[in-house]
């Protein structure tokens, strides 16, 4: 439900002031706060360092599961998955009786602030790195919306722009590269100069963060690139709010070997094949850098074990942080009950969850495994280039980014 008056827009029960200058909300995929801290310490992020005095710096919680789709959609709707319905990159669709990608806008149950502002007369632009997000972010949006991944396939009719490649002068980047994210920022700066949108949403990829820990040369170089574009957006007069969809952690032992719980194999050993189904919501088309391994899984028990028996067995596995019933998980993590299995399993910081050993190809990993999905990747930055008024003592979420940018900054 959207309501509009002369000074504000109300979307999904939250009211936002009309922007008095361009607002750019940036979602840096996989950016735990330490990526920024380390780059500032190394002297490679001078603009972000300057916000200690001139801006606002908060630490916020992302949505769990700490994956891309649920968090990006929470940011642009301003509400958790229990409201907007997107609770993973991938899920079991009971209507189709199939495991499917949750990329189609038909799975979205709430309108976005982006579409509401555009309907109210704002000029809105969205640039995302991966095309998997484009249809969700651009749902019912009358404005510009395209991805770096398919910037050469845009049209005025489908994307609101006919010349995405000409914006940057860059070729279409590889989906497995830092350039995919740089294209997002370069396009954002160009759009701010040329189109002067009232609202812009920029969303990157976590390719670098999956490979490089905070403080490493690759990570600092990425943050330096980001810092330079943020400085340009600031110089062009925009309010900039930066957050992340999730953090990132190493998922290895002391020798760099991946710590993996192959949960479907264990359940098959205990209860027999075909009696249970493990769903990994991290699964998406871009598995080279994480092998579809994350720290969150949901399990459908079928006609197999009793719930209490399965909980006891799974909770005893090394590396498991928590096992929750559907009801417990939906209450704790604000999830839609009809899209969650009988159980939700979250692994601890150094461990990931897989299905069966033979279903995960790790041959593409050229660095020790780093991934996300659990409560240990929930803390993310929430930073703005302007000072805020008196902020309430509340739990800040990454999906408060538009609230911070439109309602609280001076």
ROMI-898469 format. One record per residue (C-alpha): residue number from 1; residue in one letter; z, x, y. Coordinates in nm, 2 decimals. Layout:
ROMI-898469
NUM,A,Z,X,Y
...
***
This chain:
ROMI-898469
1,X,0.00,0.00,0.00
2,X,-0.10,0.14,0.34
3,X,0.01,0.01,0.68
4,X,-0.12,0.15,1.01
5,X,0.00,0.11,1.37
6,X,-0.10,0.29,1.68
7,X,0.12,0.59,1.61
8,X,0.18,0.61,1.24
9,X,0.05,0.54,0.89
10,X,0.26,0.42,0.60
11,X,0.15,0.52,0.25
12,X,0.34,0.47,-0.08
13,X,0.65,0.37,0.11
14,X,0.66,0.68,0.34
15,X,0.57,0.67,0.71
16,X,0.38,0.96,0.88
17,X,0.32,1.01,1.25
18,X,-0.04,1.04,1.36
19,X,-0.13,1.41,1.40
20,X,-0.12,1.54,1.76
21,X,-0.33,1.85,1.66
22,X,-0.51,1.95,1.34
23,X,-0.28,1.97,1.04
24,X,-0.38,2.20,0.75
25,X,-0.17,2.17,0.43
26,X,-0.23,2.46,0.19
27,X,-0.14,2.44,-0.18
28,X,-0.13,2.80,-0.31
29,X,-0.16,2.76,-0.69
30,X,0.11,2.95,-0.88
31,X,0.28,3.09,-0.57
32,X,0.65,3.15,-0.64
33,X,0.84,3.26,-0.32
34,X,0.86,3.62,-0.43
35,X,0.48,3.67,-0.40
36,X,0.52,3.62,-0.02
37,X,0.85,3.81,0.00
38,X,0.70,4.12,-0.17
39,X,0.38,4.11,0.04
40,X,0.59,4.09,0.36
41,X,0.81,4.38,0.25
42,X,0.49,4.58,0.18
43,X,0.37,4.51,0.53
44,X,0.06,4.32,0.40
45,X,0.15,3.98,0.54
46,X,0.22,4.02,0.91
47,X,0.14,3.66,1.01
48,X,0.37,3.52,0.74
49,X,0.64,3.77,0.85
50,X,0.61,3.65,1.21
51,X,0.71,3.30,1.10
52,X,1.06,3.42,1.05
53,X,1.10,3.37,1.42
54,X,0.83,3.13,1.51
55,X,0.81,2.90,1.21
56,X,1.00,2.71,0.94
57,X,1.07,2.85,0.60
58,X,1.22,2.63,0.32
59,X,1.23,2.65,-0.05
60,X,1.13,2.33,-0.23
61,X,1.11,2.20,-0.58
62,X,0.78,2.11,-0.75
63,X,0.72,1.83,-0.99
64,X,0.80,1.90,-1.36
65,X,0.58,1.95,-1.56
66,X,0.50,2.23,-1.31
67,X,0.12,2.21,-1.36
68,X,-0.17,2.18,-1.12
69,X,-0.28,1.82,-1.14
70,X,0.06,1.64,-1.12
71,X,0.17,1.86,-0.83
72,X,-0.15,1.84,-0.62
73,X,-0.15,1.47,-0.66
74,X,0.22,1.45,-0.57
75,X,0.15,1.65,-0.25
76,X,-0.14,1.42,-0.13
77,X,0.04,1.10,-0.22
78,X,0.38,1.20,-0.11
79,X,0.54,1.06,-0.43
80,X,0.62,1.18,-0.78
81,X,0.42,1.11,-1.10
82,X,0.62,0.80,-1.18
83,X,0.44,0.64,-0.89
84,X,0.09,0.80,-0.89
85,X,0.06,0.83,-1.26
86,X,-0.08,1.19,-1.30
87,X,0.17,1.36,-1.53
88,X,-0.03,1.65,-1.65
89,X,-0.38,1.81,-1.67
90,X,-0.42,1.66,-2.01
91,X,-0.25,1.37,-2.21
92,X,-0.27,1.13,-2.50
93,X,-0.46,0.82,-2.38
94,X,-0.33,0.53,-2.60
95,X,-0.62,0.30,-2.49
96,X,-0.88,0.55,-2.60
97,X,-0.67,0.68,-2.89
98,X,-0.77,1.03,-2.79
99,X,-0.64,1.35,-2.62
100,X,-0.82,1.36,-2.28
101,X,-0.83,1.55,-1.95
102,X,-0.65,1.37,-1.67
103,X,-0.92,1.44,-1.41
104,X,-1.07,1.10,-1.37
105,X,-0.95,0.90,-1.07
106,X,-0.92,0.60,-1.30
107,X,-0.58,0.75,-1.41
108,X,-0.45,0.75,-1.05
109,X,-0.21,0.46,-0.97
110,X,-0.15,0.52,-0.60
111,X,-0.36,0.59,-0.30
112,X,-0.36,0.92,-0.12
113,X,-0.25,0.99,0.23
114,X,-0.58,1.16,0.28
115,X,-0.78,0.84,0.21
116,X,-0.54,0.63,0.42
117,X,-0.56,0.86,0.72
118,X,-0.94,0.86,0.69
119,X,-0.95,0.48,0.67
120,X,-0.73,0.47,0.98
121,X,-0.99,0.68,1.17
122,X,-0.88,1.04,1.11
123,X,-1.13,1.31,1.03
124,X,-1.03,1.45,0.69
125,X,-1.16,1.75,0.49
126,X,-1.06,1.87,0.14
127,X,-1.16,2.20,-0.02
128,X,-1.03,2.28,-0.37
129,X,-1.10,2.58,-0.58
130,X,-1.14,2.41,-0.92
131,X,-1.37,2.11,-0.95
132,X,-1.13,1.95,-1.19
133,X,-0.92,1.83,-0.89
134,X,-1.21,1.72,-0.67
135,X,-1.24,1.36,-0.79
136,X,-0.87,1.30,-0.78
137,X,-0.81,1.45,-0.44
138,X,-1.12,1.28,-0.30
139,X,-1.04,0.93,-0.45
140,X,-1.17,0.67,-0.20
141,X,-1.18,0.94,0.07
142,X,-1.43,0.89,0.36
143,X,-1.46,1.25,0.45
144,X,-1.55,1.60,0.33
145,X,-1.44,1.69,-0.02
146,X,-1.58,1.97,-0.24
147,X,-1.48,2.26,-0.46
148,X,-1.55,2.63,-0.44
149,X,-1.66,2.61,-0.81
150,X,-1.95,2.38,-0.74
151,X,-2.01,2.45,-0.37
152,X,-2.38,2.49,-0.44
153,X,-2.40,2.13,-0.58
154,X,-2.28,1.93,-0.28
155,X,-2.45,1.65,-0.11
156,X,-2.38,1.45,0.21
157,X,-2.35,1.13,0.00
158,X,-2.11,1.26,-0.27
159,X,-1.92,1.53,-0.07
160,X,-1.95,1.44,0.29
161,X,-2.12,1.77,0.36
162,X,-2.47,1.91,0.29
163,X,-2.42,2.28,0.35
164,X,-2.10,2.41,0.19
165,X,-2.24,2.75,0.10
166,X,-2.37,2.80,0.46
167,X,-2.01,2.75,0.59
168,X,-1.89,3.09,0.44
169,X,-2.20,3.30,0.38
170,X,-2.04,3.37,0.04
171,X,-2.21,3.31,-0.30
172,X,-2.06,3.07,-0.54
173,X,-1.76,3.26,-0.68
174,X,-1.67,3.31,-1.05
175,X,-1.41,3.05,-1.16
176,X,-1.21,3.35,-1.29
177,X,-1.18,3.54,-0.97
178,X,-0.97,3.58,-0.65
179,X,-1.29,3.50,-0.46
180,X,-1.27,3.13,-0.58
181,X,-0.96,3.10,-0.36
182,X,-1.09,3.31,-0.08
183,X,-1.39,3.07,-0.06
184,X,-1.14,2.78,0.00
185,X,-0.99,2.96,0.30
186,X,-1.32,3.08,0.44
187,X,-1.45,2.73,0.42
188,X,-1.14,2.59,0.57
189,X,-1.16,2.82,0.88
190,X,-1.53,2.74,0.92
191,X,-1.46,2.36,0.90
192,X,-1.18,2.38,1.15
193,X,-1.42,2.56,1.39
194,X,-1.72,2.33,1.34
195,X,-1.58,1.99,1.24
196,X,-1.22,2.00,1.39
197,X,-1.08,1.77,1.13
198,X,-0.75,1.60,1.21
199,X,-0.63,1.66,0.85
200,X,-0.73,1.93,0.61
201,X,-0.61,2.00,0.25
202,X,-0.68,2.34,0.09
203,X,-0.60,2.40,-0.27
204,X,-0.65,2.74,-0.45
205,X,-0.65,2.87,-0.81
206,X,-0.38,3.07,-0.98
207,X,-0.61,3.32,-1.15
208,X,-0.44,3.62,-0.97
209,X,-0.09,3.49,-1.03
210,X,-0.16,3.45,-1.41
211,X,-0.25,3.82,-1.42
212,X,-0.03,3.99,-1.15
213,X,0.34,3.98,-1.09
214,X,0.48,3.97,-0.73
215,X,0.47,4.30,-0.56
216,X,0.18,4.44,-0.77
217,X,-0.13,4.57,-0.58
218,X,-0.34,4.27,-0.69
219,X,-0.08,4.02,-0.59
220,X,-0.01,4.18,-0.25
221,X,-0.39,4.20,-0.19
222,X,-0.42,3.83,-0.26
223,X,-0.14,3.74,-0.03
224,X,-0.28,3.97,0.24
225,X,-0.61,3.78,0.22
226,X,-0.43,3.45,0.24
227,X,-0.23,3.58,0.54
228,X,-0.54,3.67,0.73
229,X,-0.69,3.33,0.70
230,X,-0.36,3.16,0.79
231,X,-0.35,3.36,1.10
232,X,-0.70,3.24,1.19
233,X,-0.61,2.88,1.13
234,X,-0.30,2.93,1.35
235,X,-0.52,3.09,1.62
236,X,-0.75,2.79,1.62
237,X,-0.46,2.57,1.71
238,X,-0.38,2.41,1.38
239,X,-0.04,2.32,1.24
240,X,-0.02,2.49,0.90
241,X,0.21,2.39,0.62
242,X,0.20,2.61,0.30
243,X,0.35,2.51,-0.03
244,X,0.26,2.56,-0.40
245,X,0.21,2.34,-0.70
246,X,0.43,2.56,-0.92
247,X,0.57,2.91,-0.96
248,X,0.47,3.17,-1.23
249,X,0.67,3.38,-1.48
250,X,0.60,3.64,-1.75
251,X,0.61,3.48,-2.09
252,X,0.66,3.80,-2.30
253,X,0.91,4.02,-2.48
254,X,1.00,4.37,-2.37
255,X,0.68,4.51,-2.52
256,X,0.46,4.26,-2.34
257,X,0.39,4.05,-2.64
258,X,0.36,3.67,-2.58
259,X,0.67,3.47,-2.67
260,X,0.52,3.15,-2.82
261,X,0.67,2.86,-3.00
262,X,0.39,2.71,-3.22
263,X,0.56,2.37,-3.22
264,X,0.30,2.18,-3.42
265,X,0.32,2.43,-3.69
266,X,0.70,2.40,-3.71
267,X,0.68,2.02,-3.71
268,X,0.42,2.02,-3.98
269,X,0.64,2.25,-4.19
270,X,0.94,2.02,-4.15
271,X,0.78,1.68,-4.17
272,X,0.43,1.72,-4.31
273,X,0.09,1.74,-4.14
274,X,-0.03,1.43,-3.96
275,X,0.31,1.28,-3.90
276,X,0.36,1.41,-3.54
277,X,0.14,1.51,-3.25
278,X,0.21,1.78,-2.99
279,X,0.04,1.74,-2.65
280,X,0.02,2.04,-2.41
281,X,-0.03,1.90,-2.06
282,X,-0.13,2.25,-1.93
283,X,-0.46,2.22,-2.11
284,X,-0.76,2.23,-1.88
285,X,-1.12,2.37,-1.89
286,X,-1.00,2.71,-1.76
287,X,-0.80,2.85,-2.05
288,X,-0.90,3.22,-2.04
289,X,-0.61,3.33,-1.83
290,X,-0.33,3.13,-2.01
291,X,-0.47,3.03,-2.35
292,X,-0.35,2.67,-2.29
293,X,0.01,2.79,-2.33
294,X,0.27,2.66,-2.09
295,X,0.65,2.59,-2.09
296,X,0.63,2.21,-2.13
297,X,0.51,1.99,-2.42
298,X,0.54,1.63,-2.52
299,X,0.57,1.51,-2.88
300,X,0.47,1.18,-3.04
301,X,0.67,1.13,-3.36
302,X,0.46,0.86,-3.52
303,X,0.59,0.76,-3.86
304,X,0.75,1.09,-3.93
305,X,1.10,1.20,-3.85
306,X,1.37,1.01,-3.67
307,X,1.41,1.10,-3.31
308,X,1.76,1.24,-3.34
309,X,1.66,1.46,-3.64
310,X,1.36,1.60,-3.45
311,X,1.57,1.67,-3.14
312,X,1.83,1.87,-3.34
313,X,1.56,2.08,-3.51
314,X,1.35,2.15,-3.20
315,X,1.66,2.23,-2.98
316,X,1.76,2.49,-3.23
317,X,1.44,2.69,-3.19
318,X,1.48,3.02,-3.00
319,X,1.33,2.99,-2.65
320,X,1.38,2.61,-2.61
321,X,1.56,2.53,-2.29
322,X,1.58,2.15,-2.33
323,X,1.47,1.86,-2.55
324,X,1.47,1.52,-2.38
325,X,1.39,1.17,-2.50
326,X,1.12,0.98,-2.32
327,X,1.38,0.79,-2.12
328,X,1.57,1.10,-2.03
329,X,1.26,1.30,-1.93
330,X,1.12,1.02,-1.72
331,X,1.45,0.97,-1.53
332,X,1.50,1.35,-1.48
333,X,1.14,1.44,-1.39
334,X,1.02,1.11,-1.24
335,X,0.74,1.06,-1.49
336,X,0.55,0.74,-1.60
337,X,0.69,0.63,-1.94
338,X,0.37,0.50,-2.08
339,X,0.21,0.85,-2.05
340,X,0.49,1.05,-2.21
341,X,0.55,1.11,-2.58
342,X,0.87,1.03,-2.77
343,X,1.01,1.37,-2.68
344,X,0.96,1.62,-2.40
345,X,1.03,1.99,-2.47
346,X,1.08,2.25,-2.20
347,X,1.10,2.62,-2.29
348,X,1.30,2.88,-2.11
349,X,1.17,3.12,-1.86
350,X,1.02,3.39,-2.09
351,X,0.87,3.15,-2.35
352,X,0.57,2.92,-2.38
353,X,0.49,2.64,-2.62
354,X,0.17,2.61,-2.83
355,X,0.05,2.36,-3.09
356,X,-0.08,2.54,-3.40
357,X,-0.14,2.92,-3.42
358,X,-0.51,2.86,-3.50
359,X,-0.57,2.64,-3.20
360,X,-0.50,2.90,-2.94
361,X,-0.75,3.18,-2.86
362,X,-0.57,3.46,-2.68
363,X,-0.87,3.70,-2.70
364,X,-0.95,3.65,-2.33
365,X,-0.61,3.77,-2.21
366,X,-0.65,4.12,-2.06
367,X,-0.29,4.13,-1.93
368,X,0.05,4.03,-2.06
369,X,0.08,3.65,-2.06
370,X,0.21,3.48,-1.74
371,X,0.23,3.10,-1.73
372,X,0.42,2.80,-1.60
373,X,0.51,2.44,-1.67
374,X,0.89,2.43,-1.71
375,X,1.19,2.40,-1.48
376,X,1.19,2.78,-1.44
377,X,0.87,2.75,-1.23
378,X,0.99,2.47,-1.01
379,X,1.10,2.66,-0.70
380,X,0.82,2.70,-0.45
381,X,0.78,2.79,-0.08
382,X,0.75,2.53,0.19
383,X,0.65,2.71,0.51
384,X,0.52,2.60,0.84
385,X,0.38,2.79,1.14
386,X,0.59,2.58,1.39
387,X,0.96,2.53,1.42
388,X,1.12,2.21,1.30
389,X,1.37,1.99,1.47
390,X,1.70,1.92,1.30
391,X,1.62,1.90,0.93
392,X,1.84,1.68,0.72
393,X,2.04,1.84,0.44
394,X,1.82,1.72,0.16
395,X,1.64,1.83,-0.15
396,X,1.30,1.94,-0.03
397,X,1.00,1.88,-0.26
398,X,0.65,2.03,-0.24
399,X,0.53,1.67,-0.19
400,X,0.72,1.66,0.14
401,X,0.45,1.89,0.29
402,X,0.28,1.62,0.49
403,X,0.62,1.47,0.59
404,X,0.72,1.81,0.72
405,X,0.39,1.87,0.90
406,X,0.36,1.53,1.07
407,X,0.72,1.41,1.11
408,X,0.95,1.72,1.16
409,X,0.77,2.00,1.34
410,X,0.81,2.05,1.71
***
